[in-house]
């Protein structure tokens, strides 16, 4: 594609997109993989998908992508296991040269071994946890039976001494009740032992009692330490229970309730000798299981350590291979099935690098035929590519969030680097707060290398990514704070004493009355005396309001000038004469004139009322200005400017649609050789309809569009100028909030002459300053500066309807979404 030519503005690497070209690659199949891999190292070619009509499963390299996806799954599994075991994969920059099939086999073997080790470990751990619970049941339930057996023995001895009767010791816990009943009516009782979660124990007992209608006897014992549940593997506080019942029906109900409550049941013998024997056996088995589990854990850790040593290399290699095959699937296979044909966009400066990569790939793959590289002619709109660095990148992201610049459109980032932090600082101006912001930013920059290799939270990552933008905001805030002469709202005589003194003691706290100028003008910024009382700031208030208008008009003029640069670059004379010229005349006939009046008033120290002057410029343009006249000939100038503003509106509205219609007719009659496709309006039109022949020209549609554009500009000039007054409002709000915190927190606490109150006051002052002024006010000023750039500045010239250049690059490979 031929390079677009134009004048006015130099084509810098950031001011306009890099010149792009559409290229075609014809690559032999035997060297295709290596070729694409080398192009990924170059990272300056954006491939076009030539197989859009095919589904992912119908493409040539679908099997290889599936294979890479499976290997990526195994690597994710390894990473999860390493994180659980407390291992971190080792960072490695060494290059690995391994075959795809060999790595697939190796990862499969490692996964199978790790899965087997984990399965055995889980079985052993579950058995271990069950034995721990069983041992607790034997100990706690054994205490029940031991106490009951001792009590029953004492009762038996007492009754034997009285020779009352002979009693059986088969059910010692209910011995007392059985002695009161007839021996022929005695019932053999059964019992169930186990553990139940402590939080469910009361409900567990209540449900069993109701289900059996009270025909049970339940005993509980608290387990002091949490127990690892064999099923869930989570530590839970539990109680040991013993439930005595009578009959199979009651037993079945109790078993179902145990299952519902997650109560683990264990066998238990009421014979004390057998209990002691079982405890000894369980303890021995626990010791053996512990030894076995430790050996398995060492084996698992050794395997994970081996995996961790090469994990980063394998992971990077698999992600690269998958991206290479994804890219190869975007290339089309020729009819001979011996070559792959690809198309893509690349910057013109990258031509030699791409050709060198193709030559290397052909040589390294021992291909008998080299790849063919050729530039294609096209009317398709190329992607936009700006070369940025870590300093300019956050500013480019701010602009791209509004819209990506159209190819070769003027990039607002060049000016945003300065204007964005400056407008932020106009609203945030306080050199004390600016220093705090600067220190926080310097901390991020000092730990740049560490944080850039870590995964940060969303908010922290956003702040770290914009650290140089915040740095500029902090520096400009210190500058504007020195201009405003505010340090946490307190003025200082930094550069010289105040130029004003009081005539007498009665004017000590006055703002204007009673002050006389006794010294030379304060050399830099606002005189400390201008602050005066904090309830009324006439001088500083007026300064900020007028300064907001000046900055707004200047930035809007810059936007219109950039629209002229775009029109000149695309050789669009229609836009130059019937858009740029009337816009610049209209804006400066009104608000440019207001800016001149402000500057003249500051220079001569006049007391003229500029509100009155501007209002009556429209209502009574022929009346005398009287005391509001600032210079000779002002009335005549106002009449001329008003007339120019009125003429500029039909100038924007009427000629352009008719000229576009005439150019369209001349082109179809062959009477004009000025191609419309070279103009800004039809460049995009050709890219969209270049293959559909002659597009229809709807004059009514063009006229309505121009009418809307004219109305939008005329009304927008007024509303946008008023919108810049937010600079004044936010600056005043920031200053007043800072003053309130200083007076009502810090100074009020200081006045009590109490150390405790002073410490509390300082603490609250710091919290309020950080939370409100350094966080909320920073965010507020940032958003308002963002709005001023997106709406008031960029809408004058920036269309932002392009698309970004996304090259195939290994450096851009991030986490894959499977």
C-alpha positions, 0 to 999 in steps of 0.5 A, spaced: 500 500 500 502 506 498 504 511 503 499 517 504 502 523 503 501 530 506 503 536 509 503 541 515 505 536 521 511 532 521 509 525 521 513 523 528 512 516 531 507 518 536 504 523 532 501 519 527 501 511 526 507 508 523 506 507 515 503 500 514 503 495 509 499 489 507 504 483 505 503 476 503 507 470 505 508 464 501 511 459 505 513 451 504 509 447 509 516 444 511 518 450 514 512 453 516 512 452 523 519 455 524 517 461 519 512 463 524 516 461 530 521 466 528 516 471 526 513 471 533 520 473 535 520 479 531 513 481 533 511 486 528 506 482 523 499 482 524 496 476 520 489 476 517 485 470 518 484 467 511 480 461 513 474 465 517 469 460 513 472 454 517 470 452 524 476 451 529 475 443 528 476 443 520 483 447 520 489 444 518 493 444 525 487 442 529 490 436 532 496 440 534 492 445 538 488 440 541 495 436 543 498 443 546 491 444 550 492 437 553 499 439 555 497 446 558 492 442 562 497 438 565 501 444 566 496 447 570 495 441 574 502 441 576 502 448 578 496 447 582 499 441 586 506 445 587 502 451 590 499 446 595 505 443 597 508 450 597 513 450 591 514 456 587 516 454 580 523 456 578 524 462 574 529 460 568 531 464 561 534 458 558 532 456 551 529 449 551 529 444 544 524 439 545 520 435 540 512 436 541 511 428 542 517 427 546 514 433 551 507 430 551 509 423 553 514 426 558 508 430 561 503 424 561 508 420 565 509 425 570 502 426 571 500 419 571 506 418 577 503 424 580 496 422 580 498 415 583 502 418 588 496 423 590 491 417 590 495 413 595 497 419 599 489 420 600 487 413 601 493 413 607 491 419 610 484 417 610 485 411 613 490 415 618 484 420 620 479 414 621 484 411 626 485 417 629 477 418 630 477 410 632 482 411 637 478 417 640 472 413 640 476 408 644 478 412 649 472 417 650 467 411 650 472 407 654 471 412 660 464 411 660 464 404 660 469 404 665 466 408 670 459 405 669 463 398 670 466 401 677 459 403 679 456 397 678 461 393 681 460 397 688 453 396 687 453 388 686 458 388 692 453 392 696 447 388 694 451 381 695 453 383 702 446 384 704 444 377 700 438 381 696 439 377 690 444 375 684 445 380 678 448 380 672 453 384 669 452 384 662 449 391 662 453 394 667 450 401 665 443 400 666 445 395 672 441 399 677 434 399 673 435 392 672 435 390 679 429 393 680 425 389 675 424 382 674 429 378 671 425 374 666 423 381 663 430 384 662 432 386 655 439 385 651 441 393 650 445 394 644 449 401 643 452 405 637 459 409 638 462 414 634 463 422 633 459 427 631 460 435 629 459 439 635 455 444 632 450 438 630 450 434 637 444 438 640 440 437 634 443 430 633 441 428 640 434 431 639 432 428 633 434 421 636 430 422 642 424 424 638 425 418 633 425 413 638 420 416 642 425 417 648 427 409 648 434 411 648 440 413 653 445 418 650 452 420 653 457 425 650 464 427 651 467 433 648 474 432 644 478 438 646 482 439 639 479 439 632 479 433 628 480 432 621 474 429 618 476 423 614 471 424 608 472 432 607 479 432 610 477 439 614 479 440 621 472 440 625 470 440 632 467 434 634 464 430 640 464 422 641 457 419 643 454 413 645 447 411 644 444 405 647 438 402 644 433 396 644 431 393 638 432 393 631 427 398 629 430 403 633 437 401 631 435 402 624 433 409 625 439 411 629 443 409 623 439 413 618 440 419 623 447 418 624 448 418 616 444 424 615 448 428 620 455 426 618 456 422 624 462 417 623 460 410 627 466 405 629 465 398 632 466 398 640 467 392 645 464 393 652 469 388 654 475 392 658 480 388 656 478 388 649 478 395 649 485 396 652 487 391 646 484 395 641 487 401 643 494 398 643 493 395 636 490 402 633 496 406 636 501 401 632 497 402 626 497 409 626 505 409 627 506 405 621 501 409 617 504 416 619 511 413 617 508 411 610 505 417 609 511 421 610 515 417 605 510 418 600 510 425 602 517 425 601 517 422 594 511 427 592 515 433 594 521 430 590 517 429 584 514 436 584 521 439 585 523 435 579 517 438 575 518 445 578 525 446 575 523 445 568 516 448 569 517 455 566 520 452 560 515 447 559 509 452 560 513 458 555 514 453 550 507 450 550 504 457 550 509 458 544 507 452 540 500 453 541 500 460 539 504 458 533 499 453 531 493 458 532 497 462 527 498 457 522 491 455 522 490 463 519 494 461 513 491 458 507 493 451 504 494 452 496 491 447 491 498 443 491 498 442 499 505 444 499 505 451 501 501 456 506 499 462 503 498 468 509 497 475 509 498 480 514 499 488 516 506 490 518 510 497 519 514 499 513 520 499 517 519 492 519 520 489 512 528 487 513 527 484 519 521 480 517 525 478 510 531 476 515 526 472 519 524 468 513 531 467 510 533 464 517 527 459 517 528 457 510 536 455 512 535 452 519 529 448 516 533 445 510 528 447 506 530 447 498 525 453 497 525 459 500 519 463 503 516 469 498 515 476 501 511 481 497 507 487 498 500 487 496 496 494 494 489 495 497 484 500 499 483 496 506 484 501 512 490 499 515 491 498 523 494 503 527 500 502 530 504 507 535 511 505 538 510 507 546 514 506 552 513 505 559 512 513 560 508 514 554 504 507 554 499 510 560 497 516 556 496 512 550 491 507 554 487 514 556 486 516 549 485 508 546 480 508 552 476 513 548 477 510 541 483 507 537 486 513 532 484 511 525 490 510 521 494 516 520 490 520 524 493 525 529 494 522 535 492 526 541 497 522 546 502 527 544 499 533 547 495 529 553 502 527 556 502 535 558 495 537 558 492 531 562 497 532 568 497 539 568 489 540 568 489 535 573 494 539 577 490 545 576 484 542 580 489 539 585 494 544 586 497 544 593 504 543 593 504 539 600 499 534 597 503 534 591 509 532 595 505 526 598 503 524 591 510 524 589 513 520 594 507 514 593 509 514 586 517 514 587 516 508 591 512 505 585 518 507 581 523 504 586 520 497 586 519 497 579 523 491 577 520 487 583 512 489 581 513 488 574 514 481 575 509 480 580 501 479 580 498 485 583 491 486 585 486 490 580 487 497 583 494 496 585 496 494 578 492 500 575 496 504 579 503 501 578 501 501 570 500 509 570 506 510 575 509 515 570 502 518 569 501 519 576 508 522 577 507 527 572 500 529 576 504 530 582 510 534 579 505 539 576 501 539 582 507 541 586 508 547 581 500 549 581 501 549 588 506 553 588 503 558 584 496 558 588 501 558 594 498 553 598 501 547 603 495 543 606 491 550 605 496 554 608 500 560 605 507 561 606 512 566 604 517 562 600 520 567 595 519 573 598 515 577 604 508 579 602 507 585 598 502 588 602 501 590 609 496 593 614 495 600 615 492 599 622 491 593 627 483 593 624 485 590 618 489 584 620 484 579 618 482 583 612 482 581 604 482 587 601 480 593 605 486 596 609 491 593 605 496 597 602 502 595 597 509 597 601 514 592 597 515 589 590 510 585 587 511 577 590 515 574 585 512 567 584 505 565 585 499 568 589 501 573 594 500 570 601 496 576 603 491 574 597 489 568 601 486 573 607 480 570 611 478 563 609 471 565 608 472 569 602 477 569 597 476 574 591 482 575 588 484 567 588 477 566 586 477 570 580 484 568 578 482 561 578 475 562 574 479 566 569 485 562 568 480 556 567 477 560 561 484 561 558 486 554 559 479 552 556 479 556 550 487 555 548 485 547 549 479 548 544 483 552 539 489 546 539 483 541 538 481 545 532 488 546 529 489 539 529 483 538 525 486 542 520 493 538 520 488 532 519 485 535 513 491 538 510 495 531 511 489 527 508 489 533 502 482 535 504 481 542 502 473 542 503 474 541 510 480 546 511 476 551 508 469 549 510 470 546 517 477 549 520 476 556 518 469 557 520 470 554 526 476 557 528 473 564 526 467 562 530 470 560 537 475 566 537 470 571 535 467 570 542 471 566 547 478 568 544 475 575 544 473 574 552 480 571 553 484 577 550 479 581 555 481 577 561 489 578 559 488 586 557 484 587 564 490 583 568 495 587 564 492 594 565 489 593 572 482 595 570 476 594 574 471 593 568 466 588 568 467 583 563 460 579 564 457 586 562 461 587 556 460 580 553 452 580 555 451 587 552 456 585 546 450 581 543 444 585 546 446 592 545 452 591 540 452 599 538 451 602 545 457 605 548 462 601 553 463 607 558 467 605 564 467 597 561 472 600 555 479 597 556 482 599 549 481 604 544 476 601 538 473 596 542 466 597 540 468 597 533 472 590 534 466 587 537 461 589 532 466 586 527 467 579 531 460 579 532 459 579 524 464 574 523 461 569 528 454 570 525 457 569 518 461 563 520 455 559 522 452 558 514 459 558 512 460 551 516 453 549 514 451 550 506 458 550 502 460 543 504 454 539 502 454 542 495 461 541 494 461 534 496 455 533 491 459 537 485 465 532 486 461 526 486 458 528 480 464 530 476 468 524 478 462 519 475 463 524 469 470 523 469 471 531 469 475 531 475 481 527 477 481 529 484 480 522 487 475 523 493 478 517 496 484 521 498 480 525 502 478 524 509 471 522 509 471 517 503 478 514 505 474 510 510 468 509 505 472 506 500 475 501 505 468 499 506 465 499 499 471 498 495 469 492 492 462 494 491 463 499 485 460 506 485 457 508 492 450 512 492 451 519 494 445 521 498 445 529 498 439 529 504 443 525 508 450 529 507 446 535 508 443 533 515 449 530 517 452 537 516 447 541 519 447 536 526 455 538 526 454 545 525 449 545 531 453 541 535 459 545 534 456 552 535 452 549 542 458 545 544 463 552 543 458 555 549 457 548 553 465 546 552 467 553 555 463 553 561 465 546 562 472 548 563 469 552 569 470 545 573 477 547 573 475 553 578 470 549 581 474 543 583 480 547 585 476 551 590 473 545 593 480 542 594 482 548 597 476 549 602 476 542 604 483 542 605 482 548 609 476 545 613 481 539 615 486 544 617 482 549 621 477 544 624 481 538 626 489 540 627 488 547 629 482 546 634 486 540 637 492 544 638 488 549 642 486 545 647 493 544 650 492 537 651 497 531 649 491 526 648 487 530 644 492 533 640 494 526 638 487 524 636 486 530 632 493 529 628 491 522 627 484 524 624 487 530 620 492 525 617 486 520 616 482 525 613 487 528 608 489 521 606 482 518 605 479 524 602 484 529 599 489 524 597 484 518 594 477 521 593 480 528 591 485 525 586 480 520 583 475 526 582 480 530 579 483 525 574 476 523 572 474 531 571 481 531 567 479 525 563 472 528 561 475 535 559 480 531 554 475 526 551 469 531 550 472 538 550 478 537 547 478 530 542 471 531 539 474 537 535 478 533 531 479 526 533 474 520 530 477 514 534 474 509 529 480 505 527 483 499 530 489 497 533 495 493 531 496 486 534 502 483 532 503 476 533 509 476 538 511 471 543 512 477 548 505 479 548 503 471 550 499 472 557 495 467 560 491 463 556 483 462 556 482 455 555 
